[in-house]
Amino acid sequence: MSPETLLEPTLVDPTPNLNPNQPFDRDSFNSYVMNTYGRFPIAIAKGLGCLLWDTSGKQYLDFVAGIATCTLGHAHPALIEVVSQQIQKLHHVSNLYYIPEQGELAKWIVDHSCADKVFFCNSGAEANEAAIKLVRKYAHTVLDFLEQPVILTAHASFHGRTLATITATGQPKYQKDFEPLMPGFAYIPYNDIEAVENAIADLDEGNRRVAAIMLEPLQGEGGVRPGDIEYFQRLRQICDENNILLVFDEVQVGVGRTGKLWGYENLGVEPDIFTSAKGLAGGIPIGAMMCRKFCDVFEPGSHASTFGGNPFACASALTVLQTIERDHLLENVQQRGEQLRSRLRVIASQYPHLFVDVRGWGLINGLEINSESELVSSTIVNAALAEGLLIAPAGPKVLRFVPPLIVSETEVDEAMDKLEAAIYQLSVISYQLSVISYQLSVISYQLSVISYQLSVISYQLSDVSFKLTVSRT
């Protein structure tokens, strides 16, 4: 089925009901909202499929998707229907009672993954917090750790912004000014099996012991870096040999984003624990932590979430997952991913001084820039925005492309055309600036020549003046 047929415009008014004469008041917004985001200078008002409109009525192709969150795009009929029905039926009830929608979603996930049990929460950071707590409880109650349990995570990883998850995150910039950090974490290079073996040996010599290794199958915020298959397969063996839990953070790469339902399927290994969030409910807040039965050590009161697993979010998530399966969206992700990377490689070959690599799985892809400066990536992102394409950086030197899973062949081509136009405009501006710079250097040289000539004239005049003075005396 073509992704274009998934949308039924009769259910949604595709024309934004906006008033360009009433521009969005950014100053008012900034007066009341905390300054925790570096926002781009537009305000989004409406969406349909892979399209967004800002408050002025300008249209954009959305290749950010709420940072890999809007799995089915915007205003998808299936999601509209379930949200409308569920909000009229029951949107929230306490986990003190059984919630049928939660049980249905958990069963679907278990039936379609390596997991046996599921814990629901509201975000990726919360899901990773739950995984961290489960690891520690397992270490103390099952493995009888006398030592401090340590979780190994990777350099350049990203696991969230709570205190535990910024500590797990292997990027100091997210930890700065939030010290003291939580103990019980150590960092290793990504895709380096020797570093794993050395870390386990080094930690076992002290009063600490590795309880788990927590990694992303593909590093998202760390620059869209796919995991190496041989590395992860050997990692699975090491964990089995040492009674170490293997934890996968699939917050960004799960739910079909890579062309497989779960990211770990690309690596040929199964984790003991894995987490999901972002795209799970297509933009409705939800998080989930999945585990194998042997490490399900939570008991009543050991962990909980007021809103986690509410019927509204769970019904939405189940619809997203069923739609991915029913409409064969994994096939679309694989095909459009190949198309996207092919176009990105062409662009990279046209500007070899600017781009050095194209990488990714499915519809999470990165275009690496030949510069460590965030100014270069932000300039390209803003130029693309001006052309009507939304993309986002992944670290200081990678452009990230994560469109909705329903994106069509035509939309991928259109997006790449817009990107090419943006880069071409920047190259023209760069050339014009270089010409101006050259002209200024010529003018500077000419001025220096004139200055020299004036100094010679000044010297000659002073010499004449001196001689006249002497002749008078």
Number of C-alpha atoms within 10 A of each C-alpha: 11 13 17 14 10 16 19 15 14 8 12 14 12 15 11 18 12 15 11 12 8 9 12 17 9 11 8 9 10 10 9 8 9 8 9 6 7 6 8 10 9 14 15 16 15 19 23 20 26 24 22 23 23 19 20 18 17 14 18 21 25 29 26 21 28 18 21 30 26 28 29 30 27 22 22 24 19 17 24 14 14 17 19 11 14 18 12 9 11 11 15 17 15 14 15 7 7 10 16 14 20 23 15 13 23 23 16 13 19 16 11 12 14 20 21 19 18 24 22 27 26 21 22 26 25 27 30 31 22 22 24 21 16 20 26 21 20 21 26 15 10 12 13 10 17 11 15 19 23 21 24 24 26 24 19 20 27 25 29 21 16 13 17 21 23 23 27 32 27 24 18 12 9 15 18 11 9 10 9 10 16 12 13 19 21 19 21 20 15 22 19 14 17 11 14 21 12 12 17 19 13 13 16 13 9 10 10 17 23 27 27 25 25 27 26 27 25 28 25 27 19 21 24 25 22 21 20 15 16 13 15 22 14 13 20 20 12 18 18 12 9 12 13 22 23 24 27 25 30 29 30 28 29 25 29 24 29 27 26 20 20 21 29 26 16 18 17 12 17 21 20 23 29 30 29 28 33 28 31 30 26 28 24 21 22 28 29 28 27 28 23 17 13 11 18 19 16 15 8 6 6 10 11 15 14 13 18 24 29 24 24 27 30 29 23 27 28 23 21 25 23 14 16 21 14 10 16 15 25 22 18 23 26 20 16 25 28 16 16 22 22 13 19 22 17 12 20 19 14 12 14 12 11 16 20 16 16 22 18 23 23 26 31 29 27 26 25 24 22 16 16 12 11 14 12 16 23 18 14 20 23 18 21 24 22 14 20 21 25 26 24 23 22 21 18 19 23 29 22 29 28 28 34 28 33 28 28 20 18 10 19 19 15 14 26 17 16 21 24 19 15 23 20 14 16 15 13 12 12 12 12 12 12 12 12 12 12 12 12 12 12 12 12 12 12 12 12 12 12 12 12 12 12 12 12 12 12 12 12 12 12 12 12 12 12 11 11 11 10 9 8 6 5
